[in-house]
């Protein structure tokens, strides 16, 4: 996420929470205040994410967006104390949940099935710090994938998978070696 994308996402999140606040019978500025006071959208530096493998494999880059729930709940309690309307606190909590759901969607990047297999293969090879030579990866993964799934992937297909995972910042390619840029949880 570049700086421009971070600013754009911050504005988009603010608009969505203002609209949700209005639907819940709260003042629109409450949604805006949550984003301004409790949510931080941070542009990429070399933020690392986490990959969860399973039925719906995905990469979560949670370093880009942070929500201070403690601060948000305290603000909600202050709102209730000033307005003396207990129902407003529950609407406010619902609004926080909506914010969390919007953030969760923003930080999740789905990984295709073959990509999940490649990520898992690299995890098994401990390609975090040592890396794997690109050429040996192609042939080793091709055999491993065929043995595991009984399907054959062409080397060109594997290169495309590597390129897509690199674009998603899941892999790093440095001097002919491929490294996992994110920590892997689960298996395929």
C-alpha positions as MATLAB code, in Angstrom:
seq = 'XXXXXXXXXXXXXXXXXXXXXXXXXXXXXXXXXXXXXXXXXXXXXXXXXXXXXXXXXXXXXXXXXXXXXXXXXXXXXXXXXXXXXXXXXXXXXXXXXXXXXXXXXXXXXXXXXXXXXXXXXXXXXXXXXXXXXXXXXXXXXXXXXXXXXXXXXXXXXXXXXXXXXXXXXXXXXXXXXXXXXXXXXXXX';
ca = [
       0.000    0.000    0.000;
       1.556    3.285   -1.113;
       1.039    6.550    0.763;
      -1.628    7.616   -1.752;
      -3.408    4.261   -1.388;
      -3.269    4.588    2.418;
      -4.846    8.063    2.298;
      -7.460    6.844   -0.196;
      -8.296    3.816    1.973;
      -8.509    6.017    5.091;
     -11.041    8.256    3.300;
     -12.995    5.261    1.982;
     -13.145    3.707    5.457;
     -14.279    7.037    6.911;
     -17.103    7.299    4.318;
     -18.258    3.720    4.987;
     -18.324    4.179    8.757;
     -20.119    7.517    8.472;
     -22.790    5.851    6.332;
     -23.040    2.896    8.747;
     -23.346    5.299   11.724;
     -26.198    7.098    9.991;
     -28.001    3.774    9.319;
     -27.639    2.857   13.009;
     -29.188    6.101   14.181;
     -25.913    7.670   15.302;
     -24.433   10.976   14.205;
     -22.329   10.606   11.052;
     -19.352   12.282   12.705;
     -19.068    9.321   15.113;
     -17.971    7.096   12.219;
     -15.477    9.728   11.144;
     -14.210   10.133   14.725;
     -13.588    6.377   15.028;
     -11.398    6.426   11.927;
      -9.570    9.604   12.951;
      -9.026    8.653   16.577;
      -8.788    4.864   16.670;
      -7.658    3.554   13.275;
      -4.251    4.039   11.733;
      -3.634    3.252    8.055;
       0.094    2.829    7.455;
       1.767    2.742    4.026;
       4.006   -0.239    3.251;
       7.581   -0.250    4.187;
       8.632   -3.853    4.466;
       5.650   -4.934    6.533;
       5.350   -8.667    6.794;
       2.051  -10.440    6.891;
       0.883  -13.906    7.705;
      -0.428  -16.612    5.405;
      -3.155  -18.970    6.552;
      -3.388  -22.119    4.461;
      -6.454  -24.314    4.313;
      -9.717  -24.406    2.369;
      -9.569  -20.667    1.685;
      -5.876  -19.810    1.752;
      -5.121  -16.124    2.199;
      -2.422  -13.658    3.086;
      -3.176  -11.101    5.795;
      -1.028   -7.994    5.826;
      -2.212   -6.664    9.161;
       0.674   -4.249    9.571;
      -0.976   -1.699    7.262;
      -4.088   -1.024    9.327;
      -4.341   -0.903   13.094;
      -7.330   -0.244   15.319;
      -6.973    0.789   18.958;
     -10.017   -1.020   20.401;
      -9.376    0.158   23.956;
      -9.407    3.789   22.844;
     -12.515    3.173   20.704;
     -14.461    1.571   23.583;
     -13.504    4.387   25.967;
     -14.796    6.879   23.369;
     -18.050    4.882   23.196;
     -18.442    4.988   26.973;
     -17.857    8.750   26.904;
     -20.554    9.021   24.232;
     -23.032    7.121   26.425;
     -22.133    9.222   29.478;
     -22.711   12.460   27.577;
     -25.914   11.366   25.819;
     -27.351    9.148   28.588;
     -28.882    6.815   26.005;
     -27.826    3.195   26.707;
     -28.979    2.004   23.268;
     -26.431    4.300   21.634;
     -23.573    2.302   23.183;
     -24.793   -0.905   21.543;
     -25.138    0.884   18.218;
     -21.633    2.261   18.727;
     -20.292   -1.252   19.396;
     -22.018   -2.463   16.223;
     -20.324    0.375   14.352;
     -16.932   -0.750   15.720;
     -17.670   -4.285   14.527;
     -18.529   -2.942   11.070;
     -15.190   -1.081   11.084;
     -13.311   -4.254   12.016;
     -15.059   -6.136    9.187;
     -14.122   -3.435    6.664;
     -10.514   -3.602    7.848;
     -10.483   -7.414    7.678;
     -11.585   -7.269    4.041;
      -8.860   -4.756    3.227;
      -5.990   -6.750    4.697;
      -7.000  -10.143    3.207;
      -5.567  -11.263   -0.127;
      -6.782  -14.598   -1.410;
      -4.253  -17.133   -2.687;
      -5.112  -19.494   -5.523;
      -4.916  -23.236   -4.839;
      -1.661  -23.793   -6.772;
      -0.146  -20.724   -5.124;
      -1.065  -22.126   -1.707;
       0.724  -25.351   -2.616;
       3.830  -23.420   -3.678;
       3.800  -21.370   -0.477;
       3.469  -24.547    1.585;
       6.315  -26.171   -0.358;
       8.542  -23.162    0.359;
       7.491  -23.319    4.014;
       8.571  -26.962    4.152;
      11.927  -25.928    2.617;
      12.264  -23.208    5.306;
      12.661  -20.550    2.616;
      12.338  -17.681    5.082;
      15.990  -16.824    5.635;
      17.903  -19.201    3.360;
      15.817  -19.043    0.216;
      15.612  -21.607   -2.574;
      17.360  -21.332   -5.960;
      14.715  -20.458   -8.544;
      15.703  -23.153  -11.050;
      15.788  -25.957   -8.485;
      12.478  -24.712   -7.046;
      10.770  -25.069  -10.422;
      11.728  -28.708  -10.968;
      11.478  -29.770   -7.292;
       8.059  -28.164   -6.883;
       6.842  -29.644  -10.170;
       7.666  -33.182   -8.918;
       6.358  -32.545   -5.399;
       3.072  -31.094   -6.703;
       2.571  -34.010   -9.127;
       3.234  -36.565   -6.350;
       0.881  -34.787   -3.989;
      -2.042  -33.977   -6.332;
      -1.489  -36.300   -9.310;
      -1.703  -33.207  -11.553;
       1.092  -31.883  -13.737;
       2.065  -28.200  -13.831;
       4.192  -26.857  -16.681;
       7.284  -24.861  -15.714;
       5.721  -21.768  -17.330;
       2.670  -22.157  -15.047;
       4.913  -22.382  -11.999;
       6.771  -19.240  -13.089;
       3.419  -17.428  -13.372;
       2.477  -18.567   -9.865;
       5.827  -17.298   -8.519;
       5.313  -13.977  -10.286;
       1.788  -13.564   -8.872;
       2.953  -14.377   -5.347;
       5.785  -11.876   -5.795;
       3.280   -9.194   -6.899;
       1.256   -9.916   -3.754;
       4.467   -9.444   -1.711;
       4.222  -13.001   -0.396;
       7.560  -13.938   -1.949;
      10.821  -12.083   -2.429;
      13.116  -12.905   -5.333;
      16.690  -11.833   -4.676;
      19.664  -12.802   -6.851;
      17.992  -15.921   -8.247;
      16.744  -17.130   -4.862;
      13.131  -17.203   -3.726;
      12.295  -16.336   -0.125;
       9.019  -16.435    1.786;
       8.263  -12.902    2.937;
       5.403  -13.909    5.227;
       5.057  -16.464    7.964;
       2.932  -19.523    7.067;
       0.332  -21.093    9.360;
      -1.586  -24.246    8.451;
      -1.131  -26.632    5.558;
      -2.693  -27.686    2.274;
];
